[in-house]
Amino acid sequence: MRIAVITGASSGMGREFVLQLAKKEPFDEIWVIARSRDKLEALAADCAIPLRVIPLDLSDNASYDVYRDQLSAHQPEIAVLVNCAGYGKFGHAGEIPMEEQLGMIDLNCRALTAFTLLSLPYLKRGSKIVQVDSLSAFQPVPYMTVYGASKAYVLSYSRAMNVELKPRGIRVMAVSPGWVKTDFFDRAEKDRNAPVVSYMNVLYEPADVVRTAIRDLYHTKKDLSIHGFPVKAQVFGVKLLPHKLIMKIWMNQQKLDQKQPQDKQ
């Protein structure tokens, strides 16, 4: 059985990966993984390929055992693995609850690594891995501190794994989008009436970002996919300029000062 596995498949870019990959290859099944069973089951109506719905909270380590058991029971060939699950929280590092900051690391880094490693025995020559990170991977991002750091991990991990897996004929590609129109912001902002992130130079449609990623995955040898000239230009600029200056520009764009939060009495 030849399959694709997509985490974070219930909405946004994960959902788009399901729909667009279904038109790209004749998989026997697509395994869709996210917390919401209802959303995953609703996705089946829009997809021509049978979906295996696996509702899991990937921030819970028990999800690794469930995935391992599914693989062991069905012994599939994983043609494409897309690790799209992740989230961010914006705000002062001293104000975001520690559980939420550690949760970002657990989902964005730990779960991505676990699902990659659990999948490796089922990948064959020609298989592909897509790791979704962020433009934030290329620079330190104040007020998105842990999120940006977690995505830097994803980028470094993906590029190194691409080199390690090359002798097996397995491709690993990171996807680094800029701002994308998803429900990411609903969870990221502590206060939607007074958001920390107020400036976005370009806001992309998830379908367009995924379309570029799939084109790069199938028709290039890139280990990194970036959609949109403004994002590519920013990545180029970040490579040339010192991070201290980049962070100052970011703070000015978002109209953020560097005052400490008020001590709680």
Beta strands, then each sheet from edge to edge (+ up, - down):
strand 1: 2-7
strand 2: 29-34
strand 3: 51-55
strand 4: 77-83
strand 5: 123-132
strand 6: 171-175
strand 7: 179-180
strand 8: 203-204
strand 9: 224-225
sheet 1: 3+ 2+ 1+ 4+ 5+ 6+ 9+
sheet 2: 7+ 8+
end
